[in-house]
Amino acid sequence: MTVIELVQHMSERLEEAGVAYGHGTTNAFDEAAWLVLWKLGIPLDALDEAADRSVDAPDEAAVQALVQERITSRRPAAYLTGEAWLQGVPFTVDERVIVPRSLIAEPLMDGTLDAWLPTRLRTVLDLCTGNGSLAILAALAWPDVVVTATDVSADALAVARLNVQRHGLEDRITLVQGDGLSAAPARFDLILCNPPYVNNRSMSALPPEYRAEPTLALAGGDDGLAFIRPLLARVHRHLTDEGVLVLEIGNERAHFDAAFARLPAVWLPTSAGDDQVLLIQAER
């Protein structure tokens, strides 16, 4: 069997099993390619080059076992491989953190945010940093900034520390444990926040792959705004005069509009639509 035949066969198994995607892939073929290539030690971007390579019986059996584990456990593939990618950048992950997928990464890395930022961007705060992915992407995007990354979870920060070390950014990213803005009393030019925002009704309907992630990092209360309300009440004290808050709210736009009808926000375009990531200037 060739690599591409094995990918196609594993894709069919995943499809038949009805697993859920959304942790780095959106369909059975891409999920299968990820698992097959990782298990065979082939770079994830080298499927075309490796497509016709023959796979021996022991390697095929190892792939079959990995895909069966994915089906049986319903754990995200990233937890099985120990790695996930965001905007082409690799990150270490395990069950202590949610799999990195923040939509904030898109306007951060494609330059959309730059037009809204202070002329001299010096300080960035990443609230609810999780595995540290947004803090690291910010440090990579703006080589002159220093980043503070906070999380209430000591377990999450342990994973974030692995990633900061992985990318050699120990001198530019400071990790702080604490709850929300109380963990970082300074003022910042840019605050990034991908908080827990899934409302209770949506939480109860999540597929097993999402329930495998830390509830603390997902659950946002009745309307998804339990963390966001106190954040918006205090964030102006933590922004410089020209500072900017970038906030992800997922599918909670209706709840957000109902709660903050008079708040002038800029909605940023992302691959998931124009209603999931917003930007608020300090002066607003």
C-alpha positions, 0 to 999 in steps of 0.5 A: 500500500502507498502513502496516499492509498493509506491516507484515503483508507484512513479517511474512509474509516474516520468518515464512517466513524463520524468523528468530529473535526475542528482541531486543526482540520475540517474534514476526514481526508486532512485528519487522516493525512495528519495522522498518517504522515505523523506516524510515518515520520513524514513532514506534514507538508510533504504528502504530494512528494511522499504519495507514491511511497510504499508503506510496509506492513508494520508501519501500516499496522502502526497507522491503523492502531493510531487511527483506531485510537482516534476513533475509540477515544475521540481525543483530538488528533493533536493530543495523540501527536503532541503537536498542533500548528497555527498559522504555520507555526508548530506548538506543543500541546496536551490535555492541559490546554485546548488545541490552538485555533484562535481566529485572532491569529489570522489578522495578527499574522496577515497584517490586518491589525497593523493599521489599528495599532499605535505607531510604536508598538512596545507592549502586548498582553495575551490574556488566557494564553493557554499554550502560549500560541498567540503570545508567540505569534505576536512576538514573531510578528513584531520583533521589537515588542515584549509580551506578557502572557497570563492564564489562571491555569498553572497547567496551561502555563507549564505547556506555554513555557514549553512553547516559549522555550521551543521558539527561543523567546524566553527573553521577550515573553513573560508568563504570569499565573492569575485571573484575568487583568488582575494578573497584569496590572500594567498598561499595554499597547495591545491586549489579545484575548481569546477567553472562555466564551462557549455558552452553557447550552452550546457546552452541553452539545459539544462533541466528545473531541471538544469535551476532551479539552479543559472545560475551564478554557471553554465555558463562558456561562449562560450567555458566554460572557462571564469572563468578558463582562468584567474584562470590558468593565476594567480593560480601559485601565490597562490600555495605553492612550492609543491602545487596542483590545482584540477579543474573540467571542466565537458564535456569541455575537447575538449575546454580545450585541445584546449586552454591549449595544452601545459599544463601538467595536470594529469587527475583523474579517476571519475565515469563520466570518466577520462576527467572531473577532472584534477590536476596540480602541482605548478611546472608545 
